[in-house]
Amino acid sequence: MPNTVARFFSATIACALLNVLPATAQQQELAPIRGTIESVDGSVVTIKSRNGSDLKLHIPDDVQVRGLSSIALSDIKSGSFIGVAGMPQEDGTQKALSVLLFPEVLPPSGAR
């Protein structure tokens, strides 16, 4: 009898996993996209990604779009809000890989 109960529970768990795994596999991860906007047609934006592939995005009405542009080091003033991506060096210092200067009206969430 205990063997029958064990088989029943094993079969029940297997069926439950079969129902859960497909739902999990269908969920998509959100990831930032970097590229050049090639065209806009209504709510569809065509982007040429950095790796050269064309992406078509269906954009909701309340989407937020941000852009990047080059600046000079002199554009960063005392009190400016910046973000820095860095790489640790062997001597203990950090090498800056990118520096972002945020507009005064748009500090990142949680800032200040």
C-alpha positions in Angstrom: 0.0 0.0 0.0 2.8 2.6 0.8 4.2 1.9 -2.7 0.9 2.8 -4.3 0.7 6.1 -2.3 4.2 7.0 -3.3 3.4 6.3 -7.0 0.2 8.4 -6.7 2.1 11.4 -5.2 4.9 11.0 -7.8 2.4 11.0 -10.6 0.6 14.0 -9.1 3.8 16.0 -8.8 4.8 15.1 -12.4 1.5 16.3 -13.7 1.8 19.5 -11.7 5.3 20.2 -13.2 4.0 19.5 -16.7 1.4 22.2 -16.2 3.9 24.8 -14.6 6.9 24.4 -16.9 5.2 25.5 -20.2 3.8 28.6 -18.5 7.2 29.5 -17.2 8.8 29.0 -20.5 6.4 31.4 -22.2 7.3 34.3 -20.0 9.8 36.7 -21.7 12.5 38.6 -19.9 12.6 42.4 -20.3 15.9 43.8 -21.6 17.0 47.2 -22.6 17.5 47.7 -26.4 20.2 49.9 -27.8 20.2 50.9 -31.4 19.1 53.4 -34.0 15.4 54.1 -34.8 15.0 53.4 -38.5 11.3 54.3 -38.8 8.0 54.9 -36.9 4.7 53.8 -38.3 1.8 54.5 -35.9 2.7 52.5 -32.7 5.3 50.3 -34.5 9.0 51.4 -34.2 11.6 49.7 -36.3 15.1 49.7 -34.6 18.4 48.6 -36.0 20.1 47.1 -33.0 23.8 47.3 -32.3 24.3 43.8 -33.5 22.7 44.7 -36.8 19.4 42.9 -36.5 16.1 44.7 -37.2 13.6 44.8 -34.4 9.9 45.8 -34.7 8.5 47.1 -31.4 4.8 47.7 -30.7 4.8 50.7 -28.4 2.0 51.5 -25.9 0.8 55.1 -25.7 2.5 55.7 -22.3 6.0 54.6 -23.2 9.0 56.6 -22.0 11.9 57.0 -24.5 15.3 58.3 -23.6 18.3 59.0 -25.7 22.0 59.3 -25.3 24.4 61.9 -26.8 28.0 62.6 -26.4 29.1 65.4 -24.0 32.4 67.0 -23.1 33.9 66.7 -19.6 33.4 70.4 -19.2 29.6 69.8 -19.3 29.8 68.1 -15.9 29.5 70.8 -13.3 29.6 70.8 -9.5 26.3 69.4 -8.2 25.5 67.5 -11.5 24.0 64.1 -11.0 26.0 61.5 -12.8 26.1 57.7 -13.1 29.4 55.8 -13.8 30.0 52.3 -14.9 33.5 51.2 -13.9 35.9 48.3 -14.0 38.1 47.5 -11.1 41.8 47.7 -11.9 44.7 45.7 -10.4 45.9 48.7 -8.4 42.6 49.1 -6.6 41.4 52.0 -8.7 38.4 52.0 -11.1 38.5 52.6 -14.8 35.4 54.5 -16.0 33.7 52.7 -18.9 30.9 55.2 -19.3 29.7 58.3 -17.6 26.0 59.4 -17.8 25.0 63.0 -17.0 21.4 63.1 -16.0 19.3 66.2 -16.8 18.4 68.3 -13.8 14.7 67.5 -14.3 15.3 63.8 -14.6 17.4 62.3 -11.8 17.3 58.5 -11.7 14.7 56.9 -9.4 15.7 56.9 -5.7 18.2 59.7 -6.2 18.5 62.8 -4.0 
